[in-house]
Amino acid sequence: MPSGNKPTVVLVTGHYWYSKRRAGFHWLADAYHRLGWQVLFFTASVSWLSYLRRDHRTLYGSFWKQRNKLWQVGEDFYSYVWFTPFHPANLRSGLLNALSKPLFRTYGGLPLGPVEPFLRKANLFVFESTPGLLLLRRVKAVNPKARYVYRVSDDLRLLKNHPLVLEAEEDGLAHFELISTPSKAIFERFRDLHPNVRLHPHGIRKDLFDREYPNPYQGRPGPHLVFVGTSHFDEDFINRASRMFPSAQFHIIGPLPRATNVHNVSYYGEMPFEKTVPFILHADVGLATRSCLPGAESLSDSLKVIQYTYAKLPVLMPNCIPATRPNIVTYVPGDDESIRSAVLKALSFDRSQVDRSGIYSWEELALAIAGGAP
């Protein structure tokens, strides 16, 4: 339970603390802890429906040991996996989604277990764009004096959530003191819906990116182009670009299916974040080659784009995502000539001109969300 006079933050997210995948909320939690806060990393939107879908979170042995237990990660740092019988999951059918609404509306009222006393004492709640939004009204009734912030990590439309989650987002806006957005596209979507919307791009662990690392590409002729991510990968781009540039090496890091077996494309699967850093720092080009799905415009300032920019890489991105930084080079998906031109432009980009001065550390972002500087 929270103790002493330290401020306490609860981060309501869809991520699992012990996952190999390091998302923005992992780094925010780490930043608050570094700043001297007590932290509760609250994992919502995971249930038996997740298990049936083979959700990656449920594949960790530690997940089953820790579910519905207040788990101490370290001093003043706790993780809680709120595992429920169901959660508002998209059932891939308009009819089923409509029929499931009455049941899913009860999600926010399901038993919270041993974590409830923690919620009563928290000073700050940061909700991510997940089905956990259905908990907002309940938590605010329990603790009306805390500060409530909506950190819109992703466009819910892009994630294809159950319609009830979109309704919860709309309903919840009036209950947040701040809407914190990581990209201009998401900022523009909310700017007229709330009196306090701020553009807060993702932060970065500058200390990790400022270190010296052995070159993971040593002995392999370049240039080297790297993609790090978990979803919405433009496989067609890799098929075309690898064919057009047989001497270039394409490196794909993340839990993604193999899209091609050509000699110059390497798939590494999922790896701990710290191990991806050398692949970014020693690359020649960062790939933000995402599929052009509804809501993809919100990926203009994704966490990976920020990391590539801090490493002073040119970034390749489809033209359906607005280019918000001078080091972004866009291509037309499915167009060989456009892809060829974009890759050549990226490879000849003057990296010394990349400006990284405006990139937050995670601590700076944490303070901004908490109501402090910057």
N, C-alpha and C positions, 0 to 999 in steps of 0.2 A: 504494500500500500504506500501511497505518497507519504513522505516523512519530511520533517524539518521545514525550513522556509524556502526551499528551492521552488521556482516556478515549475509547473507541470504541464506538459503538452500531450494530447492524445491525437494520433494520426490515424484516421479511419480510411483504410485503403483496401484494395483488392489483392495486394501483394503479400507474400509470405516472407517473414524476416529471413529465414534460413535458405531461401531460394538462391540458386546460383545466379539468377537474373537480377542485376542491380538496377532498379528503376529510381526515378526521381524521389519517391517517398522514402526509399532506403537511405538515400544521401541526406534528405531533410532530417530524418530521425537521427542520423549520425551527427549532423551539424548541431542540432539542439543539444544533444548530449555533450558535445565538445564545448558548447557555450555554457554548460553548467545547469541545464534543465534536467528534470526527471522526465522520462519518455515512456509512453505506452504506444507500441506499434500494434494497432488493432486491425486484424485481418478479417474483413467481412466478405460477403458474396461468395461463400464456399459452403457446399452442402452435399447431400447424397447425390444430387443431380450432377455436381461437379465430378464426383467419383464415377458415375455412370459414363460420363463423357471423357474419362481419362485425363482430366485436367492435370496439368503438370505439377500443381501444388500438392495434389494427393499422391504423387508418386514418391515423395520423400518419406522414408521411414520415420523420421523425427516428427513429421506432421501428425501422424496418428497418435504418437505418444503425447503430443502437446495440445491437441485440440481441446477446447473448452477448459483449459488450465491457464492460470496466470503464470507465465514462464519467465524466470529471471535470466536475462541475457547477460547482464553485468550490473555493476553498482548503479542504482537509480535508472535502470533500463529494463523494460519488460516487454514481452511479446504476448499477444492473446489472439488465438485463432478461434473465432466465433463460428463453430461448425454447427449448422442447423439442419433440420430434416429437409428443407427446401429453401430456395431463394429465387428472386425474380429473374429467371433465365429465359432467354429467347428460345421459344420452342419451335422456331422455324416454320410456323404456320399462323396465318392471321386468325384463323378460327380458334386454334389452341391457345394463342396468346390472349384472345378475348375471353375465352372460357376460364383461363387460369387467373384472371385479374382478381376476383374476390378472394381467392386463397392467398395470392402473392401480396395483397394489401395488408395481410396480417403479419408479414415478415418482420416489420419493425417492432412488433409486440412480443416476439418470441423471447424466451428466458435468456438473460444475459449472463447468468452464472456469477462466478466470483469477481468479475471485473466491475460490477456496478458501484461498489464503494470508491473505486479509483475514479470513475467518471464524475462522482459527486464533488470531488476535490480539485479537479483539473482547472487550470487557468485559461488554457487555449485548446480549442478543437480545430483541427484542420481536416476537412472532408475532401477526399478525392472524388473524381467523376466516376462513380461506381454505384451498384445497387445499394451500397451502404448509406446512400442519401436517404433511404427510407427510415433510417434511425434518427434523423435529425430532430424531428419534433419531440420524440421521446427523450432524447438526451438533453435537449434544451429545457424540457419540463423538469428534469432531474437537477440540472445545473444551469439556471438562467443567468447567472452572473459572469460566466466565462465569456471569452471572446471567441466568435465563430467565424471561420474563414473557409471559403470554397476555393480550393486549388484545382482548377480545371485542367488537369494533366492532358486529357484527351477529349476530342469531340465525341460525345456519346453516340452520335449518329454514325460515325465511322466504325465504332465498336459494335454496332448492330445489337444494342441492348433491347430488352423487353420494353414495350411502349410505356409500361408503368414507371420505369426508371426515368424516362424523359419527362413524364408528368411530375415525378418527385423532384427533379431538377428545377422545373419551372415553379413548383409550389415552394421550394426551399429558398429561392432567391431572397425573399423578403426577410428571412431569418438569419442571413449572414451580414456581418459588418463589412466584409471585404470579399470581392471576387478577384482572385489572383490568377492571371492568365499567362501562359508561357509563350504564346505566339500572337502575331498581329491579327491573324484570321480569327482566332478565338476571342481576342480582345474586341474586335469589331462586332462580333456576334452578340456580345454581352453589354457593350458600352451604353446602349439606350435602355437596358433592362434593369439597371441597378445604379444607384447614385455613387457608388465607390468601386469602380472597376479599374484595376491597374495592370499594366503590362510588366510582368516579372519573368524574363527569360530564365530557362533552367540554369542552375549553377554548375560548378565543376569542382572536383577535388584537385585544385591547382598543385598541391604538394605532390600528388601522384604523377601528374603530367610534367612536372618540372624536374623529375629525376632522370638519371642516365640509365638506359636499358640496353642490353645486347640486342643487336639487330636480328629479329627472327627470320629475316629474308636473306641472311648472310649466305653467299655462295650461289644464290639464285638470281640470274640476270633479270633486271627490271625492264620497264617501270612496273611498280606495284600499285594496284588499285584495291582498296579494302572496303567491304561492307560489313558492318556490325549491327545486328538487329534481330528481332524475333518474329516479325510478321510483315505482311503487305509488300513482299519482295517482288520486284519486277523481273521475273525469270526470263521474259522475252528479251530484255535489255542484255542480260548476260549472254544469252545464246547468240545474239547478233554481234555484240562488241567483242566477245572472245574470238569469233570467227574473223572479224575484220582486223583485229590486232593480235595476231598469233604470237608475237614476241612479248606481249604484255602479260603480266601475271595477275589474275583476279582471285582475291581471297575472300571467302564467304564465311563469316563467323556467326553462329546462332543456330537455334533448333529448327533448321529449314531443310526441306527435302532437296535431294540432289536434282538439279534441273538439267544438267548437262554432264557428259563424261569426257569433254575435250581436255587435252593435256595441260592447258594453261589456266584452268579453273580449279582451285583447291577449296574443299569444304572441310571445316574444322569442327562443326557441331557446336554445342553449347560449352562455354568455358567460363570460369570465374572472371569477374570484371577486370581485376588487376592484371590478369594475363592478356587481356585484349589491348591494354594501353600501349605496349611496345609495337603491336601491329599497326596502331594508328600513328604513333610518332614517327615510325620509319617508313610509312607509306608515301607515295607520290600524289595520290588522289583519294579522297574520301567519297564513297558511294552512298548517296541518299536516294537510291533508285527504287522508289516505291510505286506500287500500283495506283492507278488513278481511280480510286473509289470515292463515293460521296463523302465529303469531309476531309479528303486528303490535303486540302489547302491548309489545314491546321498544323501540318507537319513541317511548315517552313522554318521553324526554329526548334526543331526536335532536339532532344538531348544529344543525339549523335551529331547533328549539325553543329551544335555548340562545341562538342569535343573536337570535331574535325577542325573547326575554326581556330580553337585555342592551339591546336597543333600546326596551324598555318597551312592547312591543306586547301586546295581548290576542291569544291564539292559539286558532284554531278547529280542532277535532280531533274525529274520530268517537268515539262512546262505547265502541267496542271497544278503544280504547287508554286505559288508566287515566290520569286527570288527576292529575298529581303536583305541579302548581304552581297558585297562586291565580289566575294570569292565563289559565288554560286554560278555554275554554268548549267543551263537547261538544254534539254533535248526534247524532241517530239517522239513520244512512244511509238514503236513500230515503224519508224522511218529511218532506213539505213543511212541515208545521207546526213540527216540531222544528228544521228548518233555518232557517226564518224567525225563530223565537224566538232561536236561538243567534246568528244574524248581528246581530239587533237588540241583544242583550245585549253582544256584542263591541264594537259600534260605540258603545255608551254606557258602556263600561268606563272607570273612573277610572285612567288610566295612571300617575298620580302615586303610586299605591299599589303598583306593581310593584317588588318587591325583587330587586335584582340583585347584592347584596353577596356571595352565596356562589358566584358564578361564577368558575371558574378562568381564569387566563391559560394559554396552552399551555405556558409555561415552568414554571408551578407543577405542571401535570399531568405534565410530563416528569420533574420531580424526584421526584414521588410514585411514579411507575413505577420510577424508578431506585433507589428505596429511601430517598430523602431526604424532606425536608419537602414538602408539609404532611402 
